[in-house]
Amino acid sequence: MELKSIKDAFDRVATKQKLSYNKTNEIVHMLSQEIDKALSIIKESPSDTVLDHRSIISDVKKAFVGIAPVTQLEAAEKELHVALTKYPKVLEKQLNPDISKAYRNNAEFDTHIVNQIIANFFYRQGMFDIGDCFVAETGESECSTRQSFVEMYQILEAMKRRDLEPALNWAVLNSDKLKQARSDLEMKLHSLHFLEIAQGKNSKEAINYARKHIATFADSCLPEIQKLMCSLLWNRKLDKSPYSEFLSPALWNNAVKELTRQYCNLLGESSESPLNITVAAGTQTLPVLLKYMNVMANKKLDWQTMEQLPVDAQLSEEFQFHSVFVCPVSKEQSSDENPPMMMSCGHVLCKQTINKMSKNGSKSSFKCPYCPTDVDISRCRQLHF
Amino acid sequence: MEIDTVTNGNSDAVMTETAPTITPSPVVPSSRSSQLTESLKLEHQLLRVPFEHYKKTIRANHRSFEKEVSTVVSSVGDLADSDWSKDATVSRLTSLVSRLQGLKRKLEEGSNVENLQAQRCRARIDHLDSVDVENITEWNNTKLKRILVDYMLRMSYFETATKLSESSNILDLVDIDIFREAKKVIDALKNREVASALTWCADNKTRLKKSKSKFEFQLRLQEFIEMVRVDTAESYKQAISYARKHLAPWGATHMNELQHVLATLAFKSTTECSKYKVLFELRQWDVLVNQFKQEFCKLYGMTMEPLLNIYLQAGLSALKTPYGFEEGCTKEDPLSQENFRKLALPLPFSKQHHSKLVCYISKELMDTENPPQVLPNGYVYSTKALKEMAEKNGGRITCPRTGFACDYTELVKAYIS
């Protein structure tokens, strides 16, 4: 795509518009000048001879014919018209003129669901004013997650002010669930608190805090605890110590990120807004789909009823939430009935493919399609990703 | 603790470096920047709508100037041909002068409006130009807001649309004023008044004619039906003369519909004949509203559907996997949310040509840099995550899903092509 050609085409429009404006202005000016001139002549002429002022008027008329204002205006418009018709053509050529070609008309969305998703999005992003306005204007029922997100933003706001208390309260209250999710959020928050104490006040209080709150994490975070305690040796000169990393604002950012993620997960929500993710995935998918539609334009294509997309959208990594195994031989996605199997050489195929290669088990071994190994069927084993 | 990442625990694993016999074509990941270019191509509406608006203003202004100028010219002509006294002539000329002055003012005002609209067109081109790999996250957030505003405007949620645009500073990138124009017509139609819709048709006559729109005809038909509905001798007379004046011209191209609707004269609004009963239903006004919306979108070069729906459909399809509908699906997947599942239900599943494995522990992609390792129980995790676990636990590995425990040395590398 060439943004420059779009810009150029638009510049042409703007230039012609200016020219046309100037022309019109000029014509209007000339016309009024002629009339003004005639007026002053008539007014100054002493006698009231009818003929006199009539001849002056017919001079004006002649002058007008000479100027030919309407023809001039039309000519100016014609030039402008050319530029005006060209610009949309440039747009259509450089951009996708109709992205709804990839839209399925038979999958109409339920407006209520879409509205609920949008309301939830605003609350999720901390835009409570706009969320409330939206809920009121659409007449949707109050969003059930609103209060939870209000609390989340209170905790995050406090963290911005370096006040860890609300965050710690929440983490302690949900300690079991956090452990289940294998999150080290609690430890992260306690470490931050510990460092704050060590920086501001005496080491003794910090040690007491560590004994009381941090020691319990020895099972999972021993190396971190060692580092934290060691950092006390440098006390107020942390910046010149091997532990200067403890001063990095990144620690706080990570804690904020982890808290958001865990808070949302416990609510049953994703840490990134799901609306954001889906629209971003759509942005990557649409060009692929549209290209496909263009190529297949002449083929009879049942886009409206397809059960699987005809092309791989090749989304980037951040959209890969599940392990998808595609058998390199059969090109089929694995499933419970057709699970991935690893052969003794370490290469992985689908069960059905292995069955085929071993003639349904009638052969006790076959050659791996990827390396020279003779594969013993009894030693193939199912994998769980 | 020693961790040998290379040794395959299996004694007969003969992983030589010989090239595999079948090499599936490698996935060429489209680079970020080409992805960016592709996504910019989706922004046709963003540039087209303000331009159509601009063009409309230019055309309307030009037409009115041309008209004024030719009126002045012909007035002078008339003056020259008639027999006025000197005073009358002077007063005529003076009024022409002030008329030209008025035209000058209008020209100035018109040009100001045109310039503002041109600026808006430029702002949007610049907005597309401003995106690069660094600010893409922020740019995408703005894009989502633009898409949401587009949705709200089409649904007539003006208050929130305005509030969101103002607070996000994107007024130049959304089309609130254009939709306000549509709202007037829609509101009138909802009140069962066609006047403003007809005015709109007259304003956009040439464009509508070009696209062979029959919207005006449909409005006229509805007006006719409303006269029949009144059911008095006077109203029938009125209906017939209305039909002669406004419906007959459409006969050449839309005879069937014309006949169909005119036959309502024979049926009263209380008719049970289903074909005619439907014409008298008030629902017809909603049909007109929808028709108007479509004509309106077409005229401005907008998509018929809200952008949000188009993006959501594509995104949901690309994200839709059988796993998303399973119990215990990761909450990070939008398809784990009930509302998103409902929307995705009628949509196609995604398609993947190549394996992509995500580590259960770290959620990171398992590829050649972070290859998958198999525990003796068949469960697979990424090398990075297992190494970290082993380092913390003196070389021991515990499978997080089954509780199975083993030594790091017992792991086997899996080769996924």
Boltz contact constraints between the chains, C-beta under 6 A:
constraints:
  - contact:
      token1: [A, 1]
      token2: [B, 37]
      max_distance: 6.0
  - contact:
      token1: [A, 1]
      token2: [B, 41]
      max_distance: 6.0
  - contact:
      token1: [A, 3]
      token2: [B, 129]
      max_distance: 6.0
  - contact:
      token1: [A, 7]
      token2: [B, 125]
      max_distance: 6.0
  - contact:
      token1: [A, 14]
      token2: [B, 118]
      max_distance: 6.0
  - contact:
      token1: [A, 21]
      token2: [B, 111]
      max_distance: 6.0
  - contact:
      token1: [A, 24]
      token2: [B, 65]
      max_distance: 6.0
  - contact:
      token1: [A, 24]
      token2: [B, 107]
      max_distance: 6.0
  - contact:
      token1: [A, 25]
      token2: [B, 107]
      max_distance: 6.0
  - contact:
      token1: [A, 28]
      token2: [B, 100]
      max_distance: 6.0
  - contact:
      token1: [A, 28]
      token2: [B, 103]
      max_distance: 6.0
  - contact:
      token1: [A, 28]
      token2: [B, 104]
      max_distance: 6.0
  - contact:
      token1: [A, 31]
      token2: [B, 100]
      max_distance: 6.0
  - contact:
      token1: [A, 32]
      token2: [B, 97]
      max_distance: 6.0
  - contact:
      token1: [A, 32]
      token2: [B, 100]
      max_distance: 6.0
  - contact:
      token1: [A, 35]
      token2: [B, 93]
      max_distance: 6.0
  - contact:
      token1: [A, 35]
      token2: [B, 96]
      max_distance: 6.0
  - contact:
      token1: [A, 35]
      token2: [B, 97]
      max_distance: 6.0
  - contact:
      token1: [A, 39]
      token2: [B, 93]
      max_distance: 6.0
  - contact:
      token1: [A, 42]
      token2: [B, 90]
      max_distance: 6.0
  - contact:
      token1: [A, 48]
      token2: [B, 86]
      max_distance: 6.0
  - contact:
      token1: [A, 53]
      token2: [B, 86]
      max_distance: 6.0
  - contact:
      token1: [A, 53]
      token2: [B, 89]
      max_distance: 6.0
  - contact:
      token1: [A, 57]
      token2: [B, 79]
      max_distance: 6.0
  - contact:
      token1: [A, 57]
      token2: [B, 80]
      max_distance: 6.0
  - contact:
      token1: [A, 58]
      token2: [B, 80]
      max_distance: 6.0
  - contact:
      token1: [A, 60]
      token2: [B, 76]
      max_distance: 6.0
  - contact:
      token1: [A, 61]
      token2: [B, 76]
      max_distance: 6.0
  - contact:
      token1: [A, 61]
      token2: [B, 77]
      max_distance: 6.0
  - contact:
      token1: [A, 61]
      token2: [B, 80]
      max_distance: 6.0
  - contact:
      token1: [A, 64]
      token2: [B, 73]
      max_distance: 6.0
  - contact:
      token1: [A, 64]
      token2: [B, 76]
      max_distance: 6.0
  - contact:
      token1: [A, 69]
      token2: [B, 69]
      max_distance: 6.0
  - contact:
      token1: [A, 70]
      token2: [B, 70]
      max_distance: 6.0
  - contact:
      token1: [A, 73]
      token2: [B, 66]
      max_distance: 6.0
  - contact:
      token1: [A, 77]
      token2: [B, 62]
      max_distance: 6.0
  - contact:
      token1: [A, 84]
      token2: [B, 55]
      max_distance: 6.0
  - contact:
      token1: [A, 91]
      token2: [B, 47]
      max_distance: 6.0
  - contact:
      token1: [A, 91]
      token2: [B, 48]
      max_distance: 6.0
  - contact:
      token1: [A, 95]
      token2: [B, 41]
      max_distance: 6.0
  - contact:
      token1: [A, 95]
      token2: [B, 44]
      max_distance: 6.0
  - contact:
      token1: [A, 96]
      token2: [B, 41]
      max_distance: 6.0
  - contact:
      token1: [A, 96]
      token2: [B, 42]
      max_distance: 6.0
  - contact:
      token1: [A, 96]
      token2: [B, 44]
      max_distance: 6.0
  - contact:
      token1: [A, 97]
      token2: [B, 44]
      max_distance: 6.0
  - contact:
      token1: [A, 99]
      token2: [B, 42]
      max_distance: 6.0
  - contact:
      token1: [A, 99]
      token2: [B, 310]
      max_distance: 6.0
  - contact:
      token1: [A, 100]
      token2: [B, 303]
      max_distance: 6.0
  - contact:
      token1: [A, 100]
      token2: [B, 304]
      max_distance: 6.0
  - contact:
      token1: [A, 100]
      token2: [B, 305]
      max_distance: 6.0
  - contact:
      token1: [A, 100]
      token2: [B, 310]
      max_distance: 6.0
  - contact:
      token1: [A, 102]
      token2: [B, 314]
      max_distance: 6.0
  - contact:
      token1: [A, 103]
      token2: [B, 305]
      max_distance: 6.0
  - contact:
      token1: [A, 103]
      token2: [B, 310]
      max_distance: 6.0
  - contact:
      token1: [A, 107]
      token2: [B, 346]
      max_distance: 6.0
  - contact:
      token1: [A, 107]
      token2: [B, 347]
      max_distance: 6.0
  - contact:
      token1: [A, 109]
      token2: [B, 309]
      max_distance: 6.0
  - contact:
      token1: [A, 109]
      token2: [B, 343]
      max_distance: 6.0
  - contact:
      token1: [A, 113]
      token2: [B, 339]
      max_distance: 6.0
  - contact:
      token1: [A, 113]
      token2: [B, 342]
      max_distance: 6.0
  - contact:
      token1: [A, 113]
      token2: [B, 343]
      max_distance: 6.0
  - contact:
      token1: [A, 116]
      token2: [B, 339]
      max_distance: 6.0
  - contact:
      token1: [A, 117]
      token2: [B, 339]
      max_distance: 6.0
  - contact:
      token1: [A, 130]
      token2: [B, 163]
      max_distance: 6.0
  - contact:
      token1: [A, 130]
      token2: [B, 164]
      max_distance: 6.0
  - contact:
      token1: [A, 133]
      token2: [B, 159]
      max_distance: 6.0
  - contact:
      token1: [A, 133]
      token2: [B, 160]
      max_distance: 6.0
  - contact:
      token1: [A, 133]
      token2: [B, 163]
      max_distance: 6.0
  - contact:
      token1: [A, 134]
      token2: [B, 160]
      max_distance: 6.0
  - contact:
      token1: [A, 137]
      token2: [B, 157]
      max_distance: 6.0
  - contact:
      token1: [A, 137]
      token2: [B, 159]
      max_distance: 6.0
  - contact:
      token1: [A, 137]
      token2: [B, 160]
      max_distance: 6.0
  - contact:
      token1: [A, 265]
      token2: [B, 331]
      max_distance: 6.0
  - contact:
      token1: [A, 270]
      token2: [B, 331]
      max_distance: 6.0
  - contact:
      token1: [A, 270]
      token2: [B, 332]
      max_distance: 6.0
  - contact:
      token1: [A, 274]
      token2: [B, 334]
      max_distance: 6.0
  - contact:
      token1: [A, 274]
      token2: [B, 337]
      max_distance: 6.0
  - contact:
      token1: [A, 274]
      token2: [B, 340]
      max_distance: 6.0
  - contact:
      token1: [A, 277]
      token2: [B, 334]
      max_distance: 6.0
  - contact:
      token1: [A, 278]
      token2: [B, 312]
      max_distance: 6.0
  - contact:
      token1: [A, 278]
      token2: [B, 315]
      max_distance: 6.0
  - contact:
      token1: [A, 278]
      token2: [B, 316]
      max_distance: 6.0
  - contact:
      token1: [A, 278]
      token2: [B, 334]
      max_distance: 6.0
  - contact:
      token1: [A, 279]
      token2: [B, 144]
      max_distance: 6.0
  - contact:
      token1: [A, 279]
      token2: [B, 311]
      max_distance: 6.0
  - contact:
      token1: [A, 279]
      token2: [B, 315]
      max_distance: 6.0
  - contact:
      token1: [A, 281]
      token2: [B, 315]
      max_distance: 6.0
  - contact:
      token1: [A, 281]
      token2: [B, 318]
      max_distance: 6.0
  - contact:
      token1: [A, 281]
      token2: [B, 319]
      max_distance: 6.0
  - contact:
      token1: [A, 282]
      token2: [B, 311]
      max_distance: 6.0
  - contact:
      token1: [A, 282]
      token2: [B, 314]
      max_distance: 6.0
  - contact:
      token1: [A, 282]
      token2: [B, 315]
      max_distance: 6.0
  - contact:
      token1: [A, 283]
      token2: [B, 39]
      max_distance: 6.0
  - contact:
      token1: [A, 285]
      token2: [B, 314]
      max_distance: 6.0
  - contact:
      token1: [A, 285]
      token2: [B, 318]
      max_distance: 6.0
  - contact:
      token1: [A, 286]
      token2: [B, 42]
      max_distance: 6.0
  - contact:
      token1: [A, 286]
      token2: [B, 314]
      max_distance: 6.0
  - contact:
      token1: [A, 287]
      token2: [B, 38]
      max_distance: 6.0
  - contact:
      token1: [A, 306]
      token2: [B, 348]
      max_distance: 6.0
  - contact:
      token1: [A, 307]
      token2: [B, 348]
      max_distance: 6.0
  - contact:
      token1: [A, 308]
      token2: [B, 348]
      max_distance: 6.0
  - contact:
      token1: [A, 308]
      token2: [B, 349]
      max_distance: 6.0
  - contact:
      token1: [A, 308]
      token2: [B, 351]
      max_distance: 6.0
  - contact:
      token1: [A, 309]
      token2: [B, 317]
      max_distance: 6.0
  - contact:
      token1: [A, 309]
      token2: [B, 348]
      max_distance: 6.0
  - contact:
      token1: [A, 309]
      token2: [B, 350]
      max_distance: 6.0
  - contact:
      token1: [A, 309]
      token2: [B, 351]
      max_distance: 6.0
  - contact:
      token1: [A, 312]
      token2: [B, 351]
      max_distance: 6.0
  - contact:
      token1: [A, 312]
      token2: [B, 352]
      max_distance: 6.0
  - contact:
      token1: [A, 312]
      token2: [B, 353]
      max_distance: 6.0
  - contact:
      token1: [A, 313]
      token2: [B, 318]
      max_distance: 6.0
  - contact:
      token1: [A, 315]
      token2: [B, 318]
      max_distance: 6.0
  - contact:
      token1: [A, 317]
      token2: [B, 365]
      max_distance: 6.0
  - contact:
      token1: [A, 320]
      token2: [B, 356]
      max_distance: 6.0
  - contact:
      token1: [A, 320]
      token2: [B, 358]
      max_distance: 6.0
  - contact:
      token1: [A, 321]
      token2: [B, 330]
      max_distance: 6.0
  - contact:
      token1: [A, 321]
      token2: [B, 332]
      max_distance: 6.0
  - contact:
      token1: [A, 321]
      token2: [B, 333]
      max_distance: 6.0
  - contact:
      token1: [A, 322]
      token2: [B, 321]
      max_distance: 6.0
  - contact:
      token1: [A, 322]
      token2: [B, 323]
      max_distance: 6.0
  - contact:
      token1: [A, 323]
      token2: [B, 357]
      max_distance: 6.0
  - contact:
      token1: [A, 323]
      token2: [B, 358]
      max_distance: 6.0
  - contact:
      token1: [A, 324]
      token2: [B, 352]
      max_distance: 6.0
  - contact:
      token1: [A, 324]
      token2: [B, 356]
      max_distance: 6.0
  - contact:
      token1: [A, 325]
      token2: [B, 355]
      max_distance: 6.0
  - contact:
      token1: [A, 326]
      token2: [B, 352]
      max_distance: 6.0
  - contact:
      token1: [A, 326]
      token2: [B, 354]
      max_distance: 6.0
  - contact:
      token1: [A, 326]
      token2: [B, 355]
      max_distance: 6.0
  - contact:
      token1: [A, 328]
      token2: [B, 24]
      max_distance: 6.0
  - contact:
      token1: [A, 328]
      token2: [B, 417]
      max_distance: 6.0
  - contact:
      token1: [A, 342]
      token2: [B, 414]
      max_distance: 6.0
  - contact:
      token1: [A, 345]
      token2: [B, 13]
      max_distance: 6.0
  - contact:
      token1: [A, 346]
      token2: [B, 13]
      max_distance: 6.0
  - contact:
      token1: [A, 346]
      token2: [B, 413]
      max_distance: 6.0
  - contact:
      token1: [A, 346]
      token2: [B, 414]
      max_distance: 6.0
  - contact:
      token1: [A, 346]
      token2: [B, 415]
      max_distance: 6.0
  - contact:
      token1: [A, 347]
      token2: [B, 415]
      max_distance: 6.0
  - contact:
      token1: [A, 348]
      token2: [B, 414]
      max_distance: 6.0
  - contact:
      token1: [A, 348]
      token2: [B, 416]
      max_distance: 6.0
  - contact:
      token1: [A, 369]
      token2: [B, 22]
      max_distance: 6.0
  - contact:
      token1: [A, 370]
      token2: [B, 20]
      max_distance: 6.0
  - contact:
      token1: [A, 373]
      token2: [B, 14]
      max_distance: 6.0
  - contact:
      token1: [A, 381]
      token2: [B, 378]
      max_distance: 6.0
  - contact:
      token1: [A, 382]
      token2: [B, 378]
      max_distance: 6.0
  - contact:
      token1: [A, 383]
      token2: [B, 378]
      max_distance: 6.0
  - contact:
      token1: [A, 383]
      token2: [B, 380]
      max_distance: 6.0
  - contact:
      token1: [A, 384]
      token2: [B, 378]
      max_distance: 6.0
  - contact:
      token1: [A, 384]
      token2: [B, 379]
      max_distance: 6.0
  - contact:
      token1: [A, 385]
      token2: [B, 357]
      max_distance: 6.0
  - contact:
      token1: [A, 385]
      token2: [B, 380]
      max_distance: 6.0
